[in-house]
Amino acid sequence: MNKSNVSIRRIGNSVVVDGRARFGLLADGCLRMEYAPDGEFEDRKSLRAFCRPAAQPFVRVAHDGRAVTLDGTNIRVRYAPASHPFSRKNLSVHCRTAPKIGWKPGTIDRKNLGGVHMGLDCMHRVTLPRGVHPAGEKYDHHDTRHVMAYFGTYMAEGGTCNIPEKERRTLGTYDLLSKYRANDLPPQAAKLVRARSKFPPGILSRSGYYLYNDTQCPLVEENGDVVDRQAPRDYRDWYLFLYGSDYHRALADYRTVFGPTPLPPRYSLGLWYSPSWPDTFSEETIREAVEGFERLGIPLDVIVIDFLWHLRAWSGWDWDPERIPDPDSLLAWLRSKRIAMTLSTHPDKVPEADSRFADFLNAAGIDSSSTSPATRSGEHVDLEFSRKKPKDDAFFRGFSVANARHAAALLDILHKPVQAQGVDFWWIDGSCPVEKDASVDQQFLTNHIFRQYAERSAPQKRPMLFTRAGGIGSHRFPFHFTGDIWAQWETLRHEVEYNLRAGHMGLSFITHDIGGYYSEFELEDPELYCRWVQFGALNPIMRLHGAKANERRPWAYGRLVEEVFTKAISLRTSLLPYLYTLARESFAKGLPLCRSNFLVMPGWQTGYDIWDSYFLGDRIYATPVTDAGSMRNVVLPPGAWYRGLDGSRWESDGRTPRPLFAGVHGAPPHFCRAGTVLVKQRAGLQASQIPRSLIVEIYPSGRRCVDAFTLYEDDGRSRKHEKGEYALTRFRMRESSRGLTLHIDPARGGFKGFPAGRAYEIRVFGGRYTRCTVDAGGEKELREDETAAGARSVKLRGVPTSRALTCVLK
């Protein structure tokens, strides 16, 4: 090829080669690559790559007569123009700072570190995934149908299989999958089991790259309409993330393209409780539960009202007047106690007897004659959960939220009046109908339209949902509940790994059913329940929930379980300043709260194989017990650590397992990293409360360590933080041969409700320091701390937040 035959032109900062291939550098480590055989490139945002930025310029564009070379600061692209789509013969991309890291089309990546399926519905010990599916441009990352709840349906549908008819229709999932292999199942059931046998790929890989294929993803018009792509067969739209072992960069670049996770309200980091008593559920029992937590001194921040509020089974927007006779009064009472409320909706159908049904049809432009048997269905399964037969068991499904008018009618006519009563955010349990011929993903589109509506209808509030994940880009719609899992030790252990894999897709705010969902008994094994609660205390979201009458109120298990629960929630509430700062970091940088070992220490090779322990942020290491008994082995990250239970110091080489005794009646097992400072608050506050006093815990390393932690605070509810209304307070610690110095810098910024002055309790572990000098003034004695084993402390009162404070410990 002659140089003169190579056509290179620019569209903005993107480079088009020979009219068919376009390359855009979206970040230092992210490249968009398009191949359009007709030369028509796509500038509209896709539903998933919804926040795609404008391309930045390449630092060098050149060609040598055979291929074009495009250089960014971190990425080098080499492309030989061709009249066919990208292939390993005409395209390669490498990392300029680490040339061994590279990618070509068709490459299968077997070192991907995994993402997650949409949920854990009906997952049992025999169906848990192990390992990760290989990654490549053909893998379907957008899993929304891969839930085991569909298994029974696929079995009943029949098809070729090696299972006797009677067993196929009568044996449960557990028995079938214990007795038969995937090859023995009907095709759809076998496909489901194979898909769930491994985790899907995530953004992070030990290969140092990740390819996302956006070719089939629907587009979003300027007016908000979602439309299918009308692209030729050979069209390609790929995003390559190239990062080596810099996993933080990978998640930051992913955030740049797919958007940030909203900063959740501060109250969401407290305790959630979801009553599920079909036979007794009522306004009275909700009030009794709230008062029960108050009686034990356990702060409650969120009440989750499941489907039981519905008049007709678990669909519609009419309150059941027998169960909730005065919803406005109930909501006002919860607000008086600073308790937020989320309400469940199943938007896949509308009861034809709903009081707003006719208005919905009219607003949607749907002819009432279309409410025919083809668009109606009886609600036979749902009736099992209802105390009475609905007035009319006809449910309308003849709408599609891919139709903008239908979506607007659903939200404005059905959804809005109930939201206006005081619902803080919605539990979207399921997905809306979507036209059968649409390529759009149902769950993802449902999440998208509810998120957009939340922003429009209440622009001053943070646009939160409570929903299932829907694949890549779902982090824009937190919180993500993992669905209806069996209460078993194996599934508890699996949820630890699920949290970490979810972080590889930017999903920070995972919420599990603490205690599990399905259980053979009303009261599950108290030990299993306690361990689940302890794990939940060191989760992003702590939510108690179970099926039907499965009891999740701690007092139902007796005094000893109450004590375990109280210790766990005390640790949780004391960590709220730290957790809320991590939530801000997730919003700003895309980092999850629960972090796999290599996200914090990519060079710790042993950590790549550990999935039952994790970092909470970068200075707490959680080691939950997920087997019966009080012993487990732990391999701590290399370095020195202080055990959270007793303040004892542990040294680790990062390779050698060490037995850990963690009795069920102790605090949730965790360690704090030596050489760090940790900011906490007094236990027992509701998460919505801005603390007037802080606890500063110092974990000396004895190695002249320097550390800093910047505490983030805002009003906890509004979006004013996006306009700069927040406060940052930096805590700096320095060890030297002369002692240890703690600096608390003046707060920068502020917001309505930010305290002008604070009390501080300075705690230091390790037993070496006994005296404290404050601001070069009088010396104070560090006394044994009665509430923190292994620590000495001193209390300081009336410290202005606008002034610096220096403490020297000797």
C-alpha positions, 0 to 999 in steps of 0.5 A: 500500500502506498502512503498516498492511498491511506486516508486519515481524517479527524472528527473532533479528536477521533481519527477516521482511517479509510472512511470505515474505521474510527478510533477515539481515545476516551481516557488514558486507558480507554479506547473506542473502536468503531468499524462501519462498512458504510462509513456511518459512525454512531455519535449517539450515546448508548443505553449502557455507555450513557456517559461517554465523554468526548474523545481526547487528542492522540499525541501522535498519528502516523502511517508507514504505508502499511499501517496507521499508528495512533499513540496516546500517553498510555495506549498505542494502536496499530491498524492496517486498513481493510475492507472487512471488520477488525481482526487480529491481522489488521488491528492490535493495541498495546500499553506503551508503558508496559509493552507486554500488555496488549490485545488483538481481536478474537483474543480469549482472556482466561485470566479475567477476575470476574463480575456477577450475574444479576442476582442469586434468586433460588441459588442453592449450594449445588448451583453456586458458580465456581471460576469465571467464564472466559472473556472476549467480544462474543461473550454476553455480559448482560445477564438478566434472565440467568436466574435459577427461578426460571429453572422450573419453567424451562424444565416444564417446557420440555425438549430433548432430555434424559430425565424421566417425565415424572422426575422432571415435573416433580423433583425440585431443583436441588434433587435434579441437579444433584442427580443429573448433569447439565447435558441431561436437562432440556436445552433451555435449562441446560443453558441456564445451568451452564451460564450460572456455573461460572461468574461472568467476566468483569472489568478487571483481569490479570491480563491487564485489559478488558474488551466491552462489546457495545455493538448491539446496545440500544441508543438514547436519542436527545429527547430520551427515547431508547431505540434499537440500532439500525446498523449493517451486519459488519458494524462494530462498536468496541471499548478497550480498557487497557490498564496493566495491574493498575486496577484503580485506573481501570475502574476510574476509566470505566466510570468515565464511560459508563457514569458514576455511582450516585452518592447514596443518602447517609441514612442508607448506610444504617440498618434496614429492616424488611418485614415479611409476614403475609399472615400478620403484616399490617401497619400495627406490626410495622410499628411494633417492629420499629418499637422493638428495635428502639427497645433494644437500643438498636438504631434503625434507618430504613423500613422496606415494605415488600409486596404486602402493601398492594391491594391486589396480590403484589402488583398495582399502586393501590394500598390494601386498606385492611393492612395499611388503612392510613398510609399517610399517617404511617409515613409521617410517623416513620419520618418523625423517627428519622426512618426512611421508607422504600416501597416495593413495586412489581412493574411488569403488569397493571391490575385492570381493577387498579383505581388508575388503570383507565387513566393509565391507558388513556395517557399511554395512548392504548386502546382499551380494547387491547386489554384482551386475553393476549395481554392479560394473565391470571395471578395464580402463583401470586395469590399464595402470598395474599390473604384474599382473592383480588377483586379481579385477577386480570392483569394487563401486560400490553405495554412496553417501556421502550415506548416513551409514551407508555413509560411516561404514563406508567410513571406519571399516572401510576407511580407518581401519586404514591411517591408523592405520599412520602416514599423515599426511594423505590424497590423495583422488584423485577422489570417492566415489559419491553417489546419482544423484538427490541434488543434492549435489556428489560431490567437495565431499561427498567432501571434506566427509566426509573432513574431518569424519572427520579432525577426529573421528579425530585431533582433535589434528591439523590436518584436512588433505586433498590433493584437488581443489577442488569450487567455492565453499567448497572452501577448507575442504579444502586442499591443492588439486591441479590435476590432470594437465596437459600439460607445455607453456610455455603451460600453465606460464603458465596455472598462474600465472593459475590461482593468482591466480584461485583466490585469489578463491575463498579457495583459498590452498594450490594445488599443481601438478604441478611440471614438468607431468604429461603429457609426450611424453618421459621427460625433458622440455625441461630449460629448461621443467623449470627454469622450472617449478621456479622458479615452484614455489619461489614457490608455496604448495605445491611438489610434484614429480610426473609421469605414469608414468615422467616424471622429476622428480628433478633429478639425472636432468637433470644437474649444471646442472639440479641447480644450478638446483634447489638455488638455487630450493629454497634461496630457498624454504627461506629464506622459510619464516618469511614463508610460514608467517606468510602461511599464518596470515594465510590462516587468520585473514583468508581472504587467499591467499598468491599475490595478484593485483595488485588484492588488494594495490593495488586502485588500480593500474589497469594491474595488473588486466590483468597475470596473469603476475606476482603478489604473494607476500604483500604485500612480494615480487613474483614475475615467473616466466619462462614462455616459452623464453629468458632475457628477459621484460618486466615491469611492476612495481607503482608504487614502488621495488623491489629485485631478488632476484637482485642487490639492484639497485634498480628504480623503476616508474611502474606502467605502463611495461614494462621488459625483465628478463634472468633467465638460467635459472641464476639464482634464481627471478625476484622483487623485494622492495618498498622500505620494508619488512622481510622475515624469513627463515631460513638456507636448507637447513632442513626446513620442520618445523624451528623456526629458532634463527636468523633473517635480517632483511632491510631494503629502504630506501626513502629516503623516511622510510618506516615498516614493521612485520612480525609473525612468526607461529610455533607448534609447526607440527603440532598444533591448540594454536594455536587455544587461543592457543599461538603466538608473535608477534614484531614487527619494526619499521623506521623511516627518518629523516634521521638513519638507519634504526632496526630494533626487534625487540619481545619475543616475545608468547606461546609454545609448546613448542619456542619458542627462549629465545634467537636469533641474528640476521643483519641485512641492509640493501640499497641500499649507504647504511648501513655502521655499526650500533649495537645497543641504544645500545651498541657500534658494529659494522661492516656488512660486504659479505654474501657470500650476498646480492648488494647487501647489507651485514650484521651478525650478532648472537648470543644475543639473548633472545626475551623482550627487545627489541632495537634496531639503529640503522643509519647 
